[in-house]
Amino acid sequence: MKERERSERADLDAVLAAGFVCHLGAVVDGTVMVVPTVYGATADTLYLHGSVASRSLVAAPAQTVCVTVTHVDGLVLARSVFEHSVNYRCAMIYGVPRLVTSDEEKLTGLRVVTEQCAPGQWDYVRRPTRKELAATSLLALSLDEASVKIRTGPPDDGDGPDAELGLWAGIAPLVTTWGEPIPDPLLPADLPVPSHLRNAFAR
């Protein structure tokens, strides 16, 4: 619906910043594939990470793709089935992605992806080796062409004939939260959760 469109760049940035999993839609061997993958966003580029064996990442640079990021904020429960809806934030990015080939940009892009998922983790863990870089595919997709839609608020039937039915209507919010970090069983018992993860995930 047109009223759900957002044209401010800040809305796109906010949707991308709020997540780290996207869905890449591409045609592979004549068939449409929609593949979930992790991403990281800069001011002008979306980096998509995967294996060199990923058929969708291999095929994507030869075509226009669609990448979507969606956050569900709640169910909108109306007085009629027809008026039920979902509160959500969604971005769709279109373009022909570029395969990142230089080790320097690949490291930069992988840092962006890693920090999008777990801020501070890139500087904490070991960096990729040249062999690991060679086994990793990274796509760069411009953010120049994107569509953002957002729905918020209550049901739309509160001032219509169905308001007289005497039925409950409203929003069932959906909130996603991190749980307490669970250590690898093989870690020494006295090794604490690092501060950057404790600050981001611990409750």
Secondary structure as GFF3:
##gff-version 3
##sequence-region A 1 203
A	DSSP	three_ten_helix	2	4	.	.	.	ID=ss1
A	DSSP	beta_strand	5	6	.	.	.	ID=ss2
A	DSSP	alpha_helix	9	17	.	.	.	ID=ss3
A	DSSP	beta_strand	21	28	.	.	.	ID=ss4
A	DSSP	beta_strand	31	41	.	.	.	ID=ss5
A	DSSP	beta_strand	45	51	.	.	.	ID=ss6
A	DSSP	alpha_helix	55	59	.	.	.	ID=ss7
A	DSSP	three_ten_helix	60	62	.	.	.	ID=ss8
A	DSSP	beta_strand	65	77	.	.	.	ID=ss9
A	DSSP	three_ten_helix	81	83	.	.	.	ID=ss10
A	DSSP	beta_strand	85	95	.	.	.	ID=ss11
A	DSSP	beta_strand	98	99	.	.	.	ID=ss12
A	DSSP	alpha_helix	103	117	.	.	.	ID=ss13
A	DSSP	alpha_helix	121	124	.	.	.	ID=ss14
A	DSSP	alpha_helix	130	134	.	.	.	ID=ss15
A	DSSP	beta_strand	136	142	.	.	.	ID=ss16
A	DSSP	beta_strand	146	151	.	.	.	ID=ss17
A	DSSP	three_ten_helix	161	165	.	.	.	ID=ss18
A	DSSP	beta_strand	170	173	.	.	.	ID=ss19
A	DSSP	alpha_helix	195	201	.	.	.	ID=ss20
###
